[in-house]
């Protein structure tokens, strides 16, 4: 960004291309007023904002998917908990047999190493499925609240809050020399704003039912965001859990809607 002073003393701020400054032939983009670029970004939020119908649809399909994943996680957690208990009992029994001189020292050492390996694996598996689904749903609702009101909220926000909005929604914002604004969405909005989310979730559920038959993971489709089908539909819901930074923004949006 640079500043220019007019003959009558007025100061104007501009965005300009660093590459063009070094080599005028490298870029055809001209300088643009900061307020012009900012207005284009404001308008862009209107384009990505979800309609109430899309919000309801997205919340519905994600809740259904969360319910399925919760059941799967609880079943897997139960299996691993039983495995840990069995291995702990086995270790205790092994020690009793050793103290009774029924197990030689070399066999004791070998069995202890095996049990330790299996316990570490079981605890790792348990940690992988122990996800806070309440936190997932809470953060999902926060993100959807932002996606529903993002244009009006961004338009009325201070510069600091606008910066937080941009960091929450986008990995990158591209402002082109023809005035077009494009973006690379950040998670979880890469998932939530995907217009094909409901279809992908439905297809993923069907694939889950037929998994293990003749499905070949090596041919899995990759979308334009570089996501596999499972990633795009959010089968790994830790993505949503980890984005708790959207909470301050959601609180600000709620306060803007509250009567004064």
LUMZAFI-835743 format. One record per atom (N, C-alpha, C, O, CB): x, y, z; residue in three letters. Coordinates in steps of 0.001 Angstrom, whole numbers, plus 500000, padded with zeros to 6 digits. Each point is the difference from the previous one (the first is absolute). Glycine has a CB too. Layout:
N
XYZALA ...
***
This chain:
260
500848498819500000UNK 499152501181500000UNK 500890501238500000UNK 501066500014500615UNK 497081498749500609UNK 501406502264498087UNK 500759501241499945UNK 499045501175500152UNK 498784499851499875UNK 502972499080498649UNK 498812502234501746UNK 499204501216500177UNK 500484501065499020UNK 501192500148499734UNK 498415499307502713UNK 499418501271497035UNK 500323501061499039UNK 499321501287500450UNK 498840499988500410UNK 501390498336497689UNK 500507502800501821UNK 499458501289500395UNK 499704500824498745UNK 500851500148499123UNK 500431499779503073UNK 497500500604497737UNK 499616500819498847UNK 500531501417500164UNK 500565500344501038UNK 497367498259498625UNK 501884502216499305UNK 500492501378500038UNK 499333500814501103UNK 500608500904500574UNK 499830498956496978UNK 498306499808502737UNK 499315500777501043UNK 500190499400501400UNK 499352500426500956UNK 498967500266497325UNK 502575498313501829UNK 500347499471501323UNK 499231498774500430UNK 500269499465501075UNK 500300502804499500UNK 498474497257498622UNK 499258498803500366UNK 500880498754499850UNK 500793499900499064UNK 497060501217500224UNK 501999497952501629UNK 500788498763499978UNK 499104498839499578UNK 498907499820500538UNK 502631501059501279UNK 498934498337497215UNK 499237498865499477UNK 500826498725500204UNK 501212499977499783UNK 497606501505498492UNK 500483497457502149UNK 500678498722500206UNK 499691499066498828UNK 498888499994499470UNK 500988500293503051UNK 501129498922497084UNK 499884499114498850UNK 500636498642500313UNK 500965499895500758UNK 499062502099497685UNK 499392496976500943UNK 500691498721499883UNK 500707499998498655UNK 499459500489499008UNK 498843498294502472UNK 502913500663498487UNK 500729499940498738UNK 500770498698499931UNK 500192499330501015UNK 499991503178498900UNK 500257497134498891UNK 500708498742499770UNK 501497500200500230UNK 500628500841499356UNK 497610498431498980UNK 502331499942502595UNK 501435500106500268UNK 500825499574498786UNK 501045500581499707UNK 498507498992502724UNK 499961499407496874UNK 500715499530498813UNK 500054501064498923UNK 501022500165499334UNK 498271497518501194UNK 499612503036499300UNK 499968501068498990UNK 500942501136500381UNK 500587500643499130UNK 497038498761500316UNK 502519500843501857UNK 500900501067500436UNK 501445499663499636UNK 500779500879499630UNK 497647499688502253UNK 501923498138498228UNK 501358499593499676UNK 500210499902498494UNK 501059500347499478UNK 499051498421502686UNK 498845500746497143UNK 500072499823498548UNK 498644500344499389UNK 499093499168500028UNK 502683499028500215UNK 498061503001499208UNK 498707500429499463UNK 499441499063498939UNK 498790499983499775UNK 501895502329500708UNK 500164496912498866UNK 499527499101498949UNK 499474498675500553UNK 499403499217499262UNK 502241501839499200UNK 498568498692502808UNK 499639498693500562UNK 498535499876500363UNK 499497498892500183UNK 502791500959500666UNK 497016501282499258UNK 498604499952500452UNK 499236501165499401UNK 500498501125499945UNK 500176497743502204UNK 498098500848497396UNK 499183501055499420UNK 499025500608500981UNK 499183500843499632UNK 501045498023498216UNK 499854500710503402UNK 499044500486501005UNK 500376501403500449UNK 501162500268500305UNK 498410497377500463UNK 499459503240499272UNK 500241501365500440UNK 499646500136501478UNK 499331499140500573UNK 500210501723497099UNK 500911500218502929UNK 499681500244501405UNK 498500500177500179UNK 499319500499499103UNK 502930500561501240UNK 497230498530500821UNK 498571500118500289UNK 499815500599501377UNK 500727499668500937UNK 498751498360497592UNK 499551502851501589UNK 499709500609501292UNK 499618498925501012UNK 499315499033499667UNK 499939503085499189UNK 501198498064502381UNK 499714499027501052UNK 498504499856500213UNK 499503498885500163UNK 502672501665500931UNK 497096500563498907UNK 498561499913500234UNK 499285499283498866UNK 498970499363500220UNK 501159502741501093UNK 500413497993497469UNK 499402499289498866UNK 500171498498500160UNK 499061499231499792UNK 501395502736498725UNK 500754497623501855UNK 500262498580500218UNK 499164499484501165UNK 499430498911499937UNK 502906501362499163UNK 497601500516501954UNK 499232499587501169UNK 498528499817499656UNK 499364499065500488UNK 502260502138500977UNK 497824499679497700UNK 498595499868499605UNK 499786498739499166UNK 498963499346500108UNK 500795503155499937UNK 501219497164499130UNK 499889498759499221UNK 499973498782500921UNK 499278499036499746UNK 501920502064498333UNK 499593498953502991UNK 500004498892500955UNK 498664499940500738UNK 499461498916500225UNK 503042501292500043UNK 496964500956500109UNK 498674500044500632UNK 498969499338499096UNK 499215499169500456UNK 501400502954500758UNK 499382498238497521UNK 499052499428499039UNK 500222498502499839UNK 499054499247499768UNK 500850502950499032UNK 501339497376501322UNK 500307498573499842UNK 499372499182501122UNK 499605498855499780UNK 502546501738499071UNK 497752499972502339UNK 499359499286501102UNK 498527499726499702UNK 499451499001500463UNK 502154502071501133UNK 497758499801497641UNK 498610499747499611UNK 499912498774499100UNK 499027499248500053UNK 500464503206500132UNK 501535497351498987UNK 499989498867499071UNK 500197498665500715UNK 499423498996499584UNK 501462502519498649UNK 499917498452502833UNK 500256498730500676UNK 498995499722501110UNK 499925498875500494UNK 502480501393498966UNK 496826500731500936UNK 499059499822501108UNK 498963498946499664UNK 499481499972498885UNK 500868502405501791UNK 499345496757500276UNK 499032498933499788UNK 498581500502500263UNK 499768500801500905UNK 501970497497499735UNK 497333501225498563UNK 498589500327500203UNK 499471499219501203UNK 500601499003500399UNK 499092501460497119UNK 499177499984503070UNK 499416499227501120UNK 499702498553499611UNK 500141499093500820UNK 498868503025500056UNK 500576497667497865UNK 499710498632499546UNK 501272499154499989UNK 499989498848500432UNK 498100502016498169UNK 503012499715500900UNK 501261499274499971UNK 500511499725501412UNK 500561498940500273UNK 499971502118497520UNK 499266499912503102UNK 500405499815501389UNK 499265498815500602UNK 500610499140500635UNK 499857503318499587UNK 498203497498499573UNK 499195498908500561UNK 500417498661499403UNK 500120499005500716UNK 497961502582499629UNK 502143498389498335UNK 500396498761499342UNK 501364499526500513UNK 500180498825500319UNK 498497501842497642UNK 502278500266502113UNK 501350499644500436UNK 499995499506501442UNK 500651499008500326UNK 500297502686498089UNK 498309499009502455UNK 499940499573501394UNK 499370498613500108UNK 500450499168500787UNK 499386503235499948UNK 499131497354498479UNK 499317498710500055UNK 500897498847499583UNK 500077498986500693UNK 497801502196498848UNK 502807498971499318UNK 500825498886499506UNK 501221499785500892UNK 500444498867500187UNK 498784501612497468UNK 501317500617502901UNK 501154499840500877UNK 499603499365501327UNK 500749499196500554UNK 500318502786498364UNK 497748498380501598UNK 499532499372501238UNK 499797498508499808UNK 500346499198500868UNK 498555502942499799UNK 500532497493498183UNK 499793498584499711UNK 501343499273499906UNK 500162498904500537UNK 497696501650498248UNK 503107500074500522UNK 501323499393499880UNK 500680499913501363UNK 500657499004500302UNK 499535501883497357UNK 499652500158503173UNK 500579499984501338UNK 499422498872500846UNK 500720499341500750UNK 499629503123499092UNK 498344497323500030UNK 499348498931500753UNK 500578498645499629UNK 500256499161500863UNK 497658502207499263UNK 502288498430498569UNK 500573498737499533UNK 501422499828500514UNK 500375498937500495UNK 498186501168497457UNK 502226500968501922UNK 501392499921500459UNK 500089499808501515UNK 500894499315500496UNK 499778502140497581UNK 498388499160502652UNK 499992499845501455UNK 499781498529500389UNK 500669499470500887UNK 498451502893499353UNK 499928496998499074UNK 499735498587500274UNK 501213499136499673UNK 500352499095500757UNK 497220501291498771UNK 503068499903499333UNK 501188499237499622UNK 501128500206501014UNK 500696499055500370UNK 498647501144497208UNK 500827501050502864UNK 501073500309500951UNK 499748499332501351UNK 500922499479500628UNK 499461502708498204UNK 498347497835501609UNK 499679499377501284UNK 500240498497499949UNK 500489499414500966UNK 497816502379499472UNK 501348497575498429UNK 500238498560499851UNK 501496499693500004UNK 500447499060500658UNK 497413500727498037UNK 502915501021500558UNK 501449499789499947UNK 500640500264501359UNK 500927499298500403UNK 499070501342497171UNK 499507500367503123UNK 500533500325501324UNK 499747498846500975UNK 500858499666500817UNK 498759502794498744UNK 499194496937500340UNK 499672498873500866UNK 500936498817499733UNK 500477499355500934UNK 497123501406499127UNK 502658498963498662UNK 500878498893499622UNK 501402500211500565UNK 500586499087500581UNK 498071500557497322UNK 501872501556501924UNK 501363500259500468UNK 500082500014501526UNK 501009499585500571UNK 499412501731497345UNK 498526499156502742UNK 499983499988501469UNK 500025498564500520UNK 500712499693500956UNK 498016502486499062UNK 500488496943499348UNK 500011498585500382UNK 501367499380499739UNK 500475499180500786UNK 497072500666498711UNK 503082500545499399UNK 501323499477499664UNK 501032500418501042UNK 500839499197500406UNK 498558500869497160UNK 500538501193502866UNK 500936500495501019UNK 499789499252501313UNK 500965499639500674UNK 499069502635498228UNK 498700497491501461UNK 499716499276501237UNK 500510498563499926UNK 500567499489500966UNK 497420501959499398UNK 501811497898498483UNK 500463498619499827UNK 501520499914500109UNK 500535499104500654UNK 497482500429497880UNK 502674501410500818UNK 501463499986500043UNK 500529500296501401UNK 501001499424500425UNK 499035501294497183UNK 499290500178503105UNK 500416500305501372UNK 499822498777500896UNK 500856499693500830UNK 498518502725498835UNK 499496496886500153UNK 499777498769500774UNK 501039498943499648UNK 500488499278500870UNK 497055501229499229UNK 502790499409498611UNK 500986499026499540UNK 501365500285500614UNK 500717499082500398UNK 498011500644497455UNK 501624501558502220UNK 501295500364500600UNK 500031499640501481UNK 500998499481500501UNK 499251502387497835UNK 498656498411502358UNK 499949499683501424UNK 500085498485500238UNK 500689499547500914UNK 497937502528499467UNK 500669497153498789UNK 500042498540500123UNK 501405499474499724UNK 500473499077500664UNK 497112500798498649UNK 503077500730499689UNK 501355499585499664UNK 500951500218501173UNK 500852499157500280UNK 498693501383497319UNK 500309500574503074UNK 500852500287501149UNK 499745499010501140UNK 500935499548500662UNK 499088502878498683UNK 498706497245500874UNK 499686499033501057UNK 500640498639499705UNK 500542499343500890UNK 497289501865499554UNK 502090498386498273UNK 500610498726499608UNK 501517500036500173UNK 500610499002500383UNK 497519500627497989UNK 502473501518501346UNK 501452500131500164UNK 500374499917501471UNK 500973499338500362UNK 499156502073497563UNK 499096499265502927UNK 500288499951501430UNK 499828498578500549UNK 500649499623500976UNK 498609502775499233UNK 499863496817499155UNK 499799498603500404UNK 501009499082499329UNK 499919498776500109UNK 497649501686500226UNK 503394500155498964UNK 501076499280499303UNK 499464499040498941UNK 500588498956499719UNK 500795501233502343UNK 497448500212497345UNK 499411499183498934UNK 500396500504498618UNK 499758499331498995UNK 498327500148502514UNK 502529501714498444UNK 500414500587498722UNK 501465500405500118UNK 500350500784500882UNK 497286500046498614UNK 503231498647499624UNK 501423500369500057UNK 500214501459499618UNK 499144500601499351UNK 501465497037500106UNK 500506502928500933UNK 500281501426499827UNK 500031500418498543UNK 499536501088499661UNK 501743498842502444UNK 499274499205497007UNK 500073500381498587UNK 498619500073499367UNK 499735500885499186UNK 502513498055500677UNK 496859500125500509UNK 498635500040499482UNK 499229501176500586UNK 499188500621499314UNK 500855496891500407UNK 500216502795501558UNK 499362501159500632UNK 500350501279499252UNK 499128500815499697UNK 500948498022502526UNK 501220501329497482UNK 500441501205499294UNK 499362500095498614UNK 499561501070499578UNK 502605498850501683UNK 497790498953498047UNK 499421499979498655UNK 498522500361500023UNK 499527500779499172UNK 502137497488500168UNK 497613501159501615UNK 498559500273500091UNK 499728501429500464UNK 499042500628499550UNK 500560496950500943UNK 501229502929500395UNK 499823501387500449UNK 500204500981498847UNK 499266500982499891UNK 501507498360502406UNK 500196500412496857UNK 500239500862498847UNK 498809499959499044UNK 499582501029499470UNK 502897498591500754UNK 496977499169499562UNK 498836499880499111UNK 498797500758500560UNK 499320500731499279UNK 501519497028499952UNK 498913502059502051UNK 498847500665500631UNK 500182501520499966UNK 499046500737499748UNK 500591497255501755UNK 501591502472498750UNK 500259501442499955UNK 499730500562498615UNK 499384501057499871UNK 502328498681501926UNK 498746499563497154UNK 499751500446498624UNK 498510500064499712UNK 499510500972499423UNK 502668498030499861UNK 497104499958501119UNK 498569499959499721UNK 499242501053500800UNK 499031500575499505UNK 501172496989500001UNK 500229502691501719UNK 499361501057500793UNK 500224501376499371UNK 499077500811499934UNK 501239497801502136UNK 500901501648497472UNK 500280501280499348UNK 499144500168498755UNK 499476501082499739UNK 502866498859501143UNK 497519498976498348UNK 499172500069498798UNK 498537500238500356UNK 499326500801499352UNK 502276497676499472UNK 497901500829502206UNK 498601500149500410UNK 499719501414500494UNK 498956500573499689UNK 500978496998500911UNK 500996502989500167UNK 499808501369500502UNK 500062501019498865UNK 499281500999500013UNK 501718498316502183UNK 499866500425496822UNK 500061500886498832UNK 498689499948499223UNK 499481501029499568UNK 503009498634500291UNK 496977499117499967UNK 498716499838499303UNK 498878500670500777UNK 499116500619499408UNK 501684497221499606UNK 499230502041502300UNK 498975500622500832UNK 500052501516499887UNK 498965500661499916UNK 501148497399501656UNK 501107502491498427UNK 500140501447499856UNK 499489500501498661UNK 499470501106499901UNK 502485498791501609UNK 498208499279497456UNK 499578500403498656UNK 498490500104499885UNK 499496500804499215UNK 502536498109499870UNK 497226500280501694UNK 498537500012499882UNK 499336500817501098UNK 498789500214499968UNK 501338497553498965UNK 500661502694502046UNK 499428500765501113UNK 499886501470499595UNK 500862500813500335UNK 500122497566501359UNK 497961501948497595UNK 499768501348499500UNK 498806500601500750UNK 499010499315500257UNK 501934500075497448UNK 499160501877502636UNK 498893500681500666UNK 498968500428498961UNK 500153501036499352UNK 501386499763502493UNK 497416498402498003UNK 498991500311498995UNK 499150501206500396UNK 499461500690499135UNK 500497496898500238UNK 499920502666501917UNK 499279501208500422UNK 500763501248499540UNK 499399500971499540UNK 499646497799502469UNK 502293501191498123UNK 500816501132499540UNK 499908500144498493UNK 499975501116499482UNK 501586498563502450UNK 498387499195497357UNK 499875500042498538UNK 498706500695499608UNK 499999500900499159UNK 501341496980500633UNK 497565501701500818UNK 498701500588499637UNK 499938501469500379UNK 499428500806499266UNK 499490496964501034UNK 501667502590500844UNK 500018501400500422UNK 500758500862498999UNK 499526501069499616UNK 500345498202502776UNK 501302500271497185UNK 500791500769499043UNK 499360500025498623UNK 500111500993499281UNK 501927498413501997UNK 497287499502498347UNK 499264499982498738UNK 498931501087500007UNK 499843500724499016UNK 500585496801500734UNK 498837502594501353UNK 498949501014500085UNK 500578501412499986UNK 499403500913499428UNK 499188497467501849UNK 502571501799499354UNK 500650501318499957UNK 500383500372498569UNK 499765501122499550UNK 501105498520502784UNK 499725499394496961UNK 500429500267498631UNK 498807500293499104UNK 500064500894499156UNK 501922497630501189UNK 496924500730499831UNK 498804500238499180UNK 499374501353500328UNK 499465500662499110UNK 500128496860500775UNK 500466502896501379UNK 499493501323500368UNK 500785501092499282UNK 499425500986499540UNK 499865498128502703UNK 502032500705497662UNK 500827500959499267UNK 499652500005498517UNK 499879501058499383UNK 501954498616502288UNK 498008499128497764UNK 499716499893498570UNK 498640500588499648UNK 499787500431498867UNK 501636497528501044UNK 497665502063501039UNK 498656500536499752UNK 499998501522499989UNK 499282500613499210UNK 499741497356501857UNK 501777502647499806UNK 499939501457500169UNK 501284500706499584UNK 500213501157500361UNK 498196498471501491UNK 502443499693497399UNK 501353500530499816UNK 500046501325499242UNK 500851500836500303UNK 499939496831499730UNK 498315502557498984UNK 500089501243499226UNK 499688501217500857UNK 500790500941500058UNK 498572497794497893UNK 499473501248502721UNK 499613501147500825UNK 500975500189501158UNK 500343501128500353UNK 497252498504499025UNK 502850499256501212UNK 500922500093501132UNK 501337500589499570UNK 500559500855500687UNK 498317497179500375UNK 501639501500497786UNK 501280500513499508UNK 499875501469499616UNK 500896500795500284UNK 499716496911498897UNK 498302502649500185UNK 499807501387499554UNK 499974500960501178UNK 500494501122499893UNK 498236498047498125UNK 500697500406503107UNK 499900500886501154UNK 501128499862501005UNK 499960500604501072UNK 497634499295498610UNK 503425499298499971UNK 501065499715500962UNK 501113501037499943UNK 500177500703499005UNK 499286496878500802UNK 501275502490501286UNK 501190500842500049UNK 501114499340499200UNK 499891498815499684UNK 499442502094502581UNK 501732499806497397UNK 501118499388499258UNK 500592498774500687UNK 500347499025499333UNK 500150503220499777UNK 499621497794502218UNK 500567498849500708UNK 499091498782499880UNK 500475498887499775UNK 500664502671501825UNK 497556498651498550UNK 499055498878499881UNK 499956499500498560UNK 499883498796499773UNK 498741502126502131UNK 501466499969497130UNK 500036499575498598UNK 501218499113499737UNK 499909499011499272UNK 498896503104500054UNK 502301498237501255UNK 501211499184499841UNK 499761498597500569UNK 500429499007499413UNK 501027503070500724UNK 497861497849501003UNK 499699498696500583UNK 499043499201499111UNK 500148498787499852UNK 500209502183502435UNK 498672499711497132UNK 499092499335499060UNK 500787499387498845UNK 499818498829499670UNK 498342502780500946UNK 502706499179498779UNK 500759499517498839UNK 500902498823500377UNK 500148499051499230UNK 499797503266499796UNK 500651497751502158UNK 500857498904500436UNK 499189498738500288UNK 500488498888499797UNK 501111502783501154UNK 497159498498499524UNK 499157498841500303UNK 499461499349498728UNK 499943498773499911UNK 499434502290502266UNK 500227499746496838UNK 499351499474498802UNK 500972499543498921UNK 499723499036499287UNK 498399502457501223UNK 503003499183499364UNK 500837499784498818UNK 501449499645500356UNK 500578500525500952UNK 497954501070497819UNK 502021497506500436UNK 501450499834500000UNK 500626501123499181UNK 501040500549500361UNK 498740496934499891UNK 499551502851498618UNK 500472501085499141UNK 498803500697499359UNK 498989499373499684UNK 503181499394499867UNK 497969502544500266UNK 499048500800499225UNK 500753500583498816UNK 501054500612500169UNK 497534499941501888UNK 500870499257496738UNK 500658500487498793UNK 499151501128499398UNK 498840499794499642UNK 502219497917499926UNK 499534503471500329UNK 499334501134499358UNK 500661500218498650UNK 501174500365499935UNK 498239500716502301UNK 499839498697496676UNK 500561500050498656UNK 499878501405499419UNK 499207500820500462UNK 500215496759499207UNK 501389502673499302UNK 500038501354499448UNK 498700500386499300UNK 499762501184499762UNK 502690498556499968UNK 496691499271499930UNK 498708500322499390UNK 498910500216501042UNK 498835500185499649UNK 501838498492498359UNK 499700501303503279UNK 499044500241501076UNK 499428498736500608UNK 499343500063501039UNK 500118502042497852UNK 500773496740500485UNK 499459498753500534UNK 500747499600501275UNK 501212500189500110UNK 498132499085497561UNK 499914500174503283UNK 500583499497501231UNK 499746498498500064UNK 498860499552499880UNK 500802502681501305UNK 501401496992499004UNK 499875498558500174UNK 500675499618501312UNK 500641500830500645UNK 499312498776496838UNK 499899499141502903UNK 500488499623501324UNK 500456498552500047UNK 499634499185499153UNK 498834502493501839UNK 502344498018500023UNK 500294498635500434UNK 499450499915501414UNK 500536500625500916UNK 501582499113497604UNK 496813499489501664UNK 499338499931501299UNK 500871499272501025UNK 500743499074499673UNK 497028500953499169UNK 502113500421502399UNK 500649499311501116UNK 499018499002500595UNK 498786500134499843UNK 502684501877500647UNK 499070496990500192UNK 499135499071500725UNK 499491500691501259UNK 500735500796500584UNK 500530497192498511UNK 497503501738501348UNK 499076499003499471UNK 499106500489498869UNK 499152499249499518UNK 500894499764502707UNK 500131502250497341UNK 499089500541498990UNK 500201499344498635UNK 499087500011499174UNK 500904502149502070UNK 501185497269498508UNK 500222499247498769UNK 498990498858499893UNK 499567499640498905UNK 502887500952501152UNK 497177498844501098UNK 499017498927500038UNK 498585500563500028UNK 499152499585499210UNK 502499498954501975UNK 498087502405499721UNK 498636500487500226UNK 499430500754498810UNK 498791499955499774UNK 501749500180502624UNK 500296500560496834UNK 499506500786498874UNK 499997499228498686UNK 499653500551498955UNK 501180501463502206UNK 499549496724498885UNK 500013499178498789UNK 498556499713499578UNK 499276499349500752UNK 502956499603499903UNK 497323501512498170UNK 498610499774499573UNK 499671498529499791UNK 498829499624499942UNK 501225502601498989UNK 500984496935500955UNK 499775498563499779UNK 500079499200501291UNK 500086498773499970UNK 500848501485497746UNK 499036500442503426UNK 500201499315501268UNK 498965498914500244UNK 500358498874500347UNK 500646503203500538UNK 497708498244498938UNK 498944499024500270UNK 500142498778499104UNK 499851498867500459UNK 498628502990500243UNK 501808498371498025UNK 500156498892499056UNK 501202499144500363UNK 499938498773499924UNK 499005502611498283UNK 502157499263502190UNK 501209499267500364UNK 499764499149501256UNK 500448498856500078UNK 500959502973498895UNK 497880498748502011UNK 499715499244501211UNK 499133498785499701UNK 500232498914500532UNK 499952503191500797UNK 498822498084497821UNK 499127498891499627UNK 500790498910499295UNK 499823498817500289UNK 498244502762499521UNK 502809498814499260UNK 500802499038499261UNK 500992499307500929UNK 500273498807499860UNK 499473502576498056UNK 500793499389503041UNK 500951499411500931UNK 499329498957500884UNK 500605498977500320UNK 500706503149499655UNK 497432498129500426UNK 499266499037500822UNK 499784498697499239UNK 500109498915500571UNK 498756502973500632UNK 500829498225497509UNK 499821498800499184UNK 501311499237499868UNK 500018498770500046UNK 498131502362498699UNK 502935499597501092UNK 501316499351499893UNK 500382499296501300UNK 500613498932499983UNK 500082502806498349UNK 498929498883502815UNK 500286499370501285UNK 499296498658500122UNK 500547499042500546UNK 499740503216500479UNK 498468497688498446UNK 499236498766500074UNK 500647498901499168UNK 499966498825500366UNK 497957502509500004UNK 502673499068498497UNK 500600499005499126UNK 501485499854500148UNK 500643499305499214UNK 497570501163499251UNK 502353500193502557UNK 501448499968500180UNK 500466498576500329UNK 499366499277500768UNK 500594503127500021UNK 501145497231498616UNK 500540498674500242UNK 499631499008498925UNK 500469498862500019UNK 499435501627502372UNK 499247499930496653UNK 499623499086498934UNK 500987500090498857UNK 500941499211499920UNK 496659500996500729UNK 502184500769498454UNK 500917500101498862UNK 500508501417499812UNK 500488500354498927UNK 498322497757499990UNK 501073502709502139UNK 500392501401499884UNK 501516500113499984UNK 500683499350500793UNK 497209501372500377UNK 502638500103497927UNK 501442500184499874UNK 500342501420500383UNK 499690500931499256UNK 500456497332498926UNK 500497501927502980UNK 500310501342500478UNK 500972500728499092UNK 500059501229500021UNK 499532497976502279UNK 501179500055496898UNK 501008500641499162UNK 499379500805498876UNK 500673500825499382UNK 500882497335501169UNK 497151501609499173UNK 499333500735498928UNK 499064501067500558UNK 499145500519499281UNK 501013497454499265UNK 500003502354502738UNK 499096500950500627UNK 500109501370499325UNK 501089500469499668UNK 499103498275502509UNK 498658501871497636UNK 499921501272499276UNK 500559501139500851UNK 499744500077501202UNK 498238499087497541UNK 502777501709500619UNK 500527501196500636UNK 499293501204499389UNK 499927500126498778UNK 502335498773501662UNK 497206502004500427UNK 499298501159499451UNK 500966501150499755UNK 501208499864500191UNK 496702499432500999UNK 501533501856498376UNK 500857501126499624UNK 500681500646501191UNK 500946500769499832UNK 497569499619498243UNK 501005499302503154UNK 500640500522501200UNK 501085499072500524UNK 500604500257501040UNK 497280500907499511UNK 502360497729498701UNK 501012499050500432UNK 499528499082501097UNK 500816499425500719UNK 500863502214498639UNK 497001498208500788UNK 499445499158501040UNK 499482498693499428UNK 499391499983498931UNK 500019502052502372UNK 500831496861499410UNK 499348498757499633UNK 498548500088500442UNK 499611500920500719UNK 502558497759499478UNK 497047500366499370UNK 498584500029500351UNK 499800499976501506UNK 499196500765500533UNK 500278498087497322UNK 501261500263502844UNK 499852499917501446UNK 500365501310500672UNK 499326500431500935UNK 501164497136498946UNK 500588503078499641UNK 500425501263500600UNK 498985501094499704UNK 499696500818500869UNK 502710498495498909UNK 497073500707499013UNK 499089501065499594UNK 498708499962500785UNK 499426501050500289UNK 501568498891497447UNK 498530498869502617UNK 498743499918500742UNK 500230500085501493UNK 499042499986500773UNK 499999498644497400UNK 502206501458502247UNK 500276500214501410UNK 499930498740500826UNK 499590500059501159UNK 499536502193498563UNK 501263496593499724UNK 499978498783500798UNK 500951500112501180UNK 499774499382501040UNK 499637499297496922UNK 501651502104501883UNK 500872500280501135UNK 499520501298500637UNK 500423501084499599UNK 501567497716499326UNK 497125501092502069UNK 499366501190500554UNK 500912500766500944UNK 499588501015500561UNK 498239497837499213UNK 503424500677500418UNK 500952500779500780UNK 500254501342499337UNK 500361500966500672UNK 500700496925500162UNK 498754502179497851UNK 500149501256499272UNK 499134501081500610UNK 500446501134500176UNK 500067497599497743UNK 498242500919502405UNK 499076500976500555UNK 500335500289501454UNK 499889501139500455UNK 498338498079497967UNK 502185499742502310UNK 500323500198501407UNK 501122501010500178UNK 499946500837500902UNK 499317496834499563UNK 501759502257498676UNK 501203500785500184UNK 499815501472499658UNK 500900500798500261UNK 500384497161499254UNK 497583502426499912UNK 499821501385499589UNK 499120500754501000UNK 498986500595499635UNK 501280498715497959UNK 500149500648503675UNK 499259500713501031UNK 500259501495499944UNK 499350500755500722UNK 500752497215500703UNK 500824502481497743UNK 500293501423499878UNK 498871500805499398UNK 500052501229499982UNK 502296498156499801UNK 496620499926499718UNK 498866500728499441UNK 499058500479501088UNK 499076500761499714UNK 501112497889498208UNK 500024500920503337UNK 499086500369501077UNK 499923501511500237UNK 498889500522500101UNK 501608497282500934UNK 500623502929499061UNK 499882501449500211UNK 499225500685498896UNK 499235500924500277UNK 502909499013500937UNK 498028499643497544UNK 499262500598498896UNK 498513499747500143UNK 499190500900499779UNK 502795498812498747UNK 497643499041501851UNK 498594499666500148UNK 499368500823501106UNK 498865500458499869UNK 501596497233499308UNK 500271502499501915UNK 499491500832501094UNK 499758501426499526UNK 499018500634500386UNK 502205497937501272UNK 499683501932497497UNK 499854501360499479UNK 498781500104499100UNK 499270500990500049UNK 503207499329500086UNK 497296498643499029UNK 498833500001499117UNK 498728500007500819UNK 499060500727499678UNK 502233498051498564UNK 498661500408502833UNK 498810499973500844UNK 499749501361500617UNK 498851500435500079UNK 501538497148500397UNK 500661503101499964UNK 499818501297500626UNK 499490501029499005UNK 499249500898500379UNK 502560498545501232UNK 498586500445497114UNK 499536500925498980UNK 498505499818499736UNK 499306500951499639UNK 502983499037499334UNK 497211498757501214UNK 498582499743499753UNK 499135500323501192UNK 498782500117499867UNK 501877498130498553UNK 499958501904502767UNK 499227500224501207UNK 499451501429500013UNK 500674500926499547UNK 500737497381501690UNK 497361501879499284UNK 499445501359500083UNK 500783500835500978UNK 500472499500501021UNK 497271499631498410UNK 502396502139500259UNK 500769500899500877UNK 499127500550501112UNK 500474500772500833UNK 501005499837497247UNK 
***
